[in-house]
Amino acid sequence: MKWSLPAAMIDARDLPELARAAEDAGFDSVAMPDSVFYPEHVSADYPYSPDGKRMWAPETPMPDPFIAMTAMAAVTEKITFYTNVLKLPLRDPLLTAKQVSTMAVMSGNRIAVGVGLSWIPEEFTFTGTEMRTRGARTNEAIEILKAVCAGRGPEWVEYHGKHYHFDRLMISPAPDRPVPVYVGGHSEAGLRRAARLGDGWISVNTSVDELTAAIARLTELRAEYGRGNEPFVINASPTGIGGSDAYAALAEAGVTECRVSPWHLYGVDFTSARDRLAAIRRFSDEVIGANR
């Protein structure tokens, strides 16, 4: 099982050092969240808290994930970077593919893209995009991303869908290895999207029981779509576990990459860069080393 370090809500100026520390500690990847802005008033409940409220303040740092990933890739050599998750339907897919393609080339194929839909109506309203069609547009945008970043270098591509349409064009530079696209979401639609279009699936913070059920459903759906024998990443953020044995059990259940925030696990000061780095080193010593 691989190890991923979430870099959410961290000062942008601390991210390069964090990435270097993660690489030195044996983490395989760094996950960057996506939040375009913080609407003062939101007309929908936050889906991942009991009371429907967001747990972070408006001024919480949420650097642009593509810029942050590029900066971190520039100061590291092996560790990979991915979005968890990019709100894809808020963005033009061709412009997104151009950015991803360039990042992949400049990083030496150390970029992946995790995608999701966004739950905030105001994000769609303020960016001039349509919330009603977000699922269908995300499906098409994934196909466009995978066509541009197919791993064959620059080549002619075209796309003719219901929501996006363009004739033959070429984007350069383009990577010589495919850029993985992971799909987030626990709904049936999200699991189906991951099974049909994705190279993997990304969970939210959730219990082991919920993870096990989602993995079982993904296995069924991948077989249904004729993709059961293809490589597939299960990127999970389990709650309520700790210790080497528990992580080994996750691997047995099918998790291929585990996201862990060591500062939360050890109860250290999240806002302290020094304490964060110490927690990373401790997790490396106590868990990563024991599970290699």
N, C-alpha and C positions, 0 to 999 in steps of 0.2 A: 504494500500500500504506500502511496505517495503522500507527502505532507504539504499543505498549503497554508500560507499565512495571510489572513485578511488584513487589509490596510485601511479600514474604514475610519473616517472621522479623525484622521491624523493630520497634523500641520504639514502642508505641502513641502515645507523646507526640511522636514525630518525624513521624508520618504527615501531619498537616495541612501542615507546611512542605514535606514531600516532594511532596505533591499540587500545591501552588502552584508548586514548581520544575518539576515535570513539565509542567504547563500552559504555563508561560512558555517552556520548552524546545521546545515543539511536539509533545509526546506527545499522542496522541488519547485514551488511556485508562490507567487504573490497575487492575491485577488484584490481588484480595485472596484469599489462601488460606483454607481452613477446616480447623481442627483443634479439636475440642471439648475434648479433654484428651489427656494423654500417659499411657497405661497403663504401669505399671512392667514388667509382664510381658505379652507379646503372643504368642499362639499361632499366628501366621502370619508368614511372611517378608514383608518390605517388597518390593514387586514392582519397584521402580525403582532398585535398587542391586545390584551383582554378588554381594555376600555376603548379601543379604537383611536387612541391618541398617539402621536409621534413621540418617541422617547428622546429626541435630541433638540437642542435649541436652534433657532434660526441661524445663528452665527457659527454653528459647527462647521469646521472645514470639510468641504467636499470637492477636492480638486477634480478638474476634468480628467477622466480616467486615461484617455489616450495620451494626453500630454504627460501625465504622471508616469505611465508605463514606459514612455519613450525615455524620460529622464532616468528612470531606474535601470532600464536596459543598458543605458550608456555607461553606467558605473559598475556593471556586473558582467559575468562571462557565461554562466551556465543556467542560472535560474530562469524560469519562464514567468510570463505575466498574462493575466486574463481579466476580463470584466465580469463582475458579479453583482448585478447583471446590467448590461447596457440596455437602456430603454429604446429599443430599436425603432418602434413605430413613430417616435418623435423626430426621426432623422431621415434625410434623403438617403436611400440605400446606395446610390452610386457614389455620392460624396463620402459616405461611410466606408465603402469598399476601397476608395482611393486612399483614405487614411490608414486603414488596416493593412492594405497591400504594402504601403511604404514602410509602416512600422515593422512588418514581418521581414522585409528585406534588410532594413537597417539593423535589426536586432539579431540577425542570423537565425531566423525562424524560431524565435522565442516568444511568439505572441499567439494567443487564442482569444476567442470572443464568446463570452457568455451573454445570452440575450434574454430579455423579458419584455413585458408589455407596458408596464406602468399602471398604477391604480388611481392616479390623481387626475380628476377631470380638468383641473386648471392647467396642468402641464400641456394638455392637448389644446385647450382654448388659447393659451398665451403663446404657443408656438405655431398656431394656425394649422394644426393637424386634426384629424378626425378620430375621436375615441371609438365610435361605433364600429369602424372597420379595422381596429388595431390588430386583431388576431389574423385576419386574412392578409393584411398588409405585411405583418411580420413574417408570415409564411413565404410570401414572395420575396421579401428583403433577404431572408436567409438564403434562398435559392440564388439571388444575385450576388451576395457575398461569396458564396461557395463557387460560383462561376468565375468571378474575377480572381479569386485567391485559390484556384484549383491546384496550384503547385507545378504548373508547366511553364512558368515565366509569362511574359506578356503574350497575349494571344487575342484574336478577335472573339468577342462575345456579343450576344444579343439576347433580348428578353422581351417576351410578349405576354404579359399577364393582364389581369383585370384592373389592377391598380397601378402597375408600373409597366412602362412600354418604351423600349428603345431599340434602334437598329444597330448593326454591327459597329462596334467601337473597340478600342484597345486602351487599357490602362497600364502604364509603365512608370516605375518598376513594378514587377509582380514576383511573388515568391516562387522558389523552385521546389517547395514542399507545400502541401495543402495546409491552410490555416484552419485549425479545428473550430467548430462552432458548437457550443454547448447551450442547451435550452433549459431555462428555469421554469418552475411552476409545478404545483402539486395537484392542480385541477385535472380532470380527465382530458380536457382540451390541451393543457400544457404537457401532460404525459404523452399524449398522442403526437403532439408536435415534436417532442424530443425523439420519440421512437421512429417517426417517419423521416424527419429532416436532419436531426442533430447527430453530432459525433459523440454526444454525451448528454448528461442531465445534471443540473445543479439544484440541490435542495436549499430550502430556507433552514434557519435554526429550528430543529425539530427533534422529537424523541426517537429512540431506536425502534420502537414499535411502528411509528409512522414511516420511518425510513424503510423498514423491512417490507411493509405493505406496498410502498411506492416502487421498490425494486422488483417485487414480484409482478406488479402490474406492468412495469416497463418490459419485463421479460416476455410477458404474454403479448404485448403490443408489438414488440420488435419481431417476434415470430409471425404475427399476423401480417406485418408489412414485408416479410421475407428478408429481414435483416438480422436474424437471430445469431448468425455466425460471424457478423462483422464486429470489429473492435468497438467498444463503447465505454466511455468514462462515466463512472458514478461518483460525482463530487458532492460530498455530504458534510453538513455541519451538525453533528449530533449534540444533543443537550443531555445533561445529567449523567455524564460518564467521566471516568478518569482512570489512569493506570494502564500499564502495558497490556494486561489481559483483556480489558474492555476494547481497546483499539484492535487487538488481534481478532476479537469476535466480529468487529465491524468488517474487517477484511474478509472473514469467512462468509459474511452475509452478502458480499458482493461490492462493498465500497472500494473503489480504486484510488480515491484521493480524499483525504480528510482535512477539512478546514478547522484550524484551532487558533484561538486568540490566547496565547499563554498568559498575558496580563490579566485576563478575566479568570482563567483557570486558577491562578495563584493569588488572586485578590490584591494585586499590586496597583499602584497609582497609575491609572490609564493615561493621565496627562503628562506624566514624567517620561521624557525620552530615555533617561538613564534606567528607570525601572522597567520600561518596556524591553530594552535591550537585555537587561539581566534576566527577565522572564523568558526571552527567546533562548538564551544560553542554557537556562535551567531545563526547559522543555527538551532541548537537544540532548542534554546529558541523561535525563530521566526517561524519556520516551522514544525519541527518534533513534537513538543509538541502540536501544533495546529491541527495536522492531525492524532493524535492517537485516 
